[in-house]
Amino acid sequence: VPMGILSCVKYLMFVFNMLVFAGGTCLAGVGVWVAVDPAGFQDIVATKSVLSTGAYLLLAVGIALTLLGFLGCCGALRRSRPLLLV
C-alpha cells in the first residue's frame, strides 16, 4: 500500500474523530444548558420529568462521544491500534 494512501486515511480518520468530538461537546453543552435552565425548553416538552431525564441523557451521551472522539483523534495521529479500537 503506497504511503500517500496511508497518510490520507490517517488524516481522514482524524477529521472524522474531530467531528465526533465536536458533536459530543455540543451535545454535552446542550445537556448542561437544559439541566441548568429548563425554562427555555418548557414550551417544547410538556412534562418536567421528561425534560430533566433528557438533559442528563444528553449530558451522558455527549461526554461519552467527546471521550470517544478524543481517543480516536489521539489514535489516528499516533497510529495507535488500541486507541482506534476503543
C-alpha positions as a Markdown table, in Angstrom:
| # | Residue | x | y | z |
|---|---|---|---|---|
| 1 | Val | 0.0 | 0.0 | 0.0 |
| 2 | Pro | 1.5 | 3.4 | -1.0 |
| 3 | Met | 2.5 | 5.7 | 1.8 |
| 4 | Gly | 0.3 | 8.5 | 0.4 |
| 5 | Ile | -2.9 | 6.4 | 0.8 |
| 6 | Leu | -2.0 | 5.6 | 4.4 |
| 7 | Ser | -1.4 | 9.3 | 5.1 |
| 8 | Cys | -4.7 | 10.2 | 3.6 |
| 9 | Val | -6.5 | 7.6 | 5.7 |
| 10 | Lys | -4.8 | 8.8 | 8.8 |
| 11 | Tyr | -6.0 | 12.4 | 8.3 |
| 12 | Leu | -9.5 | 11.3 | 7.2 |
| 13 | Met | -9.8 | 9.3 | 10.5 |
| 14 | Phe | -8.5 | 12.4 | 12.4 |
| 15 | Val | -11.1 | 14.6 | 10.7 |
| 16 | Phe | -14.0 | 12.1 | 11.3 |
| 17 | Asn | -13.0 | 11.7 | 15.0 |
| 18 | Met | -12.7 | 15.5 | 15.3 |
| 19 | Leu | -16.3 | 15.8 | 14.1 |
| 20 | Val | -17.4 | 13.1 | 16.7 |
| 21 | Phe | -15.5 | 15.1 | 19.3 |
| 22 | Ala | -17.2 | 18.4 | 18.3 |
| 23 | Gly | -20.7 | 16.7 | 18.2 |
| 24 | Gly | -20.2 | 15.2 | 21.6 |
| 25 | Thr | -19.1 | 18.6 | 23.0 |
| 26 | Cys | -22.2 | 20.3 | 21.5 |
| 27 | Leu | -24.5 | 17.6 | 23.0 |
| 28 | Ala | -22.9 | 17.9 | 26.4 |
| 29 | Gly | -23.2 | 21.7 | 26.2 |
| 30 | Val | -26.9 | 21.4 | 25.4 |
| 31 | Gly | -27.4 | 18.9 | 28.2 |
| 32 | Val | -25.8 | 21.2 | 30.7 |
| 33 | Trp | -27.9 | 24.1 | 29.4 |
| 34 | Val | -31.1 | 22.2 | 29.7 |
| 35 | Ala | -30.2 | 20.9 | 33.2 |
| 36 | Val | -29.3 | 24.4 | 34.4 |
| 37 | Asp | -32.1 | 26.4 | 32.7 |
| 38 | Pro | -35.0 | 24.2 | 31.8 |
| 39 | Ala | -37.4 | 27.2 | 31.4 |
| 40 | Gly | -36.2 | 27.7 | 27.9 |
| 41 | Phe | -37.4 | 24.2 | 26.8 |
| 42 | Gln | -40.5 | 24.1 | 29.0 |
| 43 | Asp | -42.7 | 25.0 | 26.0 |
| 44 | Ile | -41.3 | 22.2 | 23.8 |
| 45 | Val | -41.5 | 19.4 | 26.3 |
| 46 | Ala | -44.7 | 19.3 | 28.4 |
| 47 | Thr | -43.6 | 17.3 | 31.5 |
| 48 | Lys | -40.7 | 18.3 | 33.7 |
| 49 | Ser | -39.6 | 14.7 | 34.4 |
| 50 | Val | -39.0 | 14.0 | 30.7 |
| 51 | Leu | -37.1 | 17.3 | 30.5 |
| 52 | Ser | -34.7 | 16.5 | 33.3 |
| 53 | Thr | -34.2 | 12.9 | 32.2 |
| 54 | Gly | -33.5 | 14.0 | 28.7 |
| 55 | Ala | -31.0 | 16.6 | 29.9 |
| 56 | Tyr | -29.0 | 14.1 | 31.8 |
| 57 | Leu | -29.2 | 11.6 | 28.9 |
| 58 | Leu | -27.9 | 14.3 | 26.6 |
| 59 | Leu | -25.1 | 15.1 | 29.0 |
| 60 | Ala | -24.0 | 11.4 | 29.4 |
| 61 | Val | -24.1 | 10.7 | 25.6 |
| 62 | Gly | -22.2 | 14.0 | 24.9 |
| 63 | Ile | -19.5 | 13.1 | 27.4 |
| 64 | Ala | -19.2 | 9.6 | 26.0 |
| 65 | Leu | -18.9 | 10.9 | 22.4 |
| 66 | Thr | -16.4 | 13.6 | 23.5 |
| 67 | Leu | -14.2 | 11.0 | 25.1 |
| 68 | Leu | -14.5 | 8.6 | 22.2 |
| 69 | Gly | -13.7 | 11.4 | 19.7 |
| 70 | Phe | -10.6 | 12.5 | 21.7 |
| 71 | Leu | -9.3 | 9.0 | 22.0 |
| 72 | Gly | -9.9 | 8.5 | 18.2 |
| 73 | Cys | -8.0 | 11.7 | 17.4 |
| 74 | Cys | -5.1 | 10.6 | 19.5 |
| 75 | Gly | -5.1 | 7.1 | 18.0 |
| 76 | Ala | -5.2 | 8.5 | 14.4 |
| 77 | Leu | -2.3 | 10.9 | 14.9 |
| 78 | Arg | -0.2 | 8.3 | 16.8 |
| 79 | Arg | -1.3 | 5.4 | 14.6 |
| 80 | Ser | -2.2 | 3.5 | 17.8 |
| 81 | Arg | -4.3 | 0.5 | 17.1 |
| 82 | Pro | -5.7 | 0.1 | 20.7 |
| 83 | Leu | -6.8 | 3.7 | 20.8 |
| 84 | Leu | -8.6 | 3.3 | 17.4 |
| 85 | Leu | -10.3 | 0.1 | 18.5 |
| 86 | Val | -11.8 | 1.8 | 21.5 |
